[in-house]
Amino acid sequence: MGRVFEKRKHKMFARYAKMSRTFTKIGKEIAIAIKAGNGNGDPDSNSRLRAVIGNAKAINMPKVNIDAAISRATTKQDKDFEEVVYEGKGPHNIPMIIETATDNPTRTVANLRMYFNKKGGQLMVSGSLDFLFERKGIFRIKNTGIDIEEFEFEMIDAGLEEVEDDGDGHLVLAVAFTDFGKMQHALEEKKIEIINAELQRIPTTPVELTEEQEAEFNILLDMIEEDDDVVKVYTTLM
């Protein structure tokens, strides 16, 4: 999992850096986190919101933008966004899972179908591709001289499945989807700084394309990621 995650992670952050709408998408994630917490805009008692805020800070989203997004969501100035997940196959039969935050699913699905049709892909029935991915909680923490073997032993009860040194002064932790909150709490209890924390869909059987094929696939990927309703896209590409 580690090598695949690292390669896909670097691609993901490279794409995020190019996306002009990143802050808008984070704002929607904040709204969804508050909605999931029954309107709770306090990150101290809303762990999902706390994780999103941490991720926002990691990409240098200004505090004023974060506070404004929280205010809009808690005072219901924002539209009522809902999470909708779509599945499709892109060029060269590459499966894709698309997570959206939308106030108009009819518009969102119409846009996605148009992208797939234009670039030789196909929007699939919900649930038809989900089995190709495993949901994991991925945490990136500062490695302040942590003894990895001892750390693994200490964090077993928090659901730790795997830990790797990324070579950049951080440790990357993987937990089951259901243990995300437990791990977040355990790290905070230990006063360990969380650089980034998110739920990801890791492909169970990652594939590689030729450089030319991947360039073709990325045209569709970029179109989808630039859509205002799209929050995250996962593929089986390494």
Secondary structure, DSSP 8 states (H G I E B T S, - for coil): -HHHHHHHHHHHHHHHHH-TTHHHHHHHHHHHHHHHTTT---TTT-HHHHHHHHHHHHTT--HHHHHHHHHHHHTT-S---EEEEEEEE-GGG-EEEEEEEES-HHHHHHHHHHHHHHTT-EEE-TTSSGGGEEEEEEEEEE-SS--HHHHHHHHGGGTEEEEEE-SSSEEEEEEEGGGHHHHHHHHHHTT--EEEEEEEEEESS-B---HHHHHHHHHHHHHHHTSTTEEEEEESB-
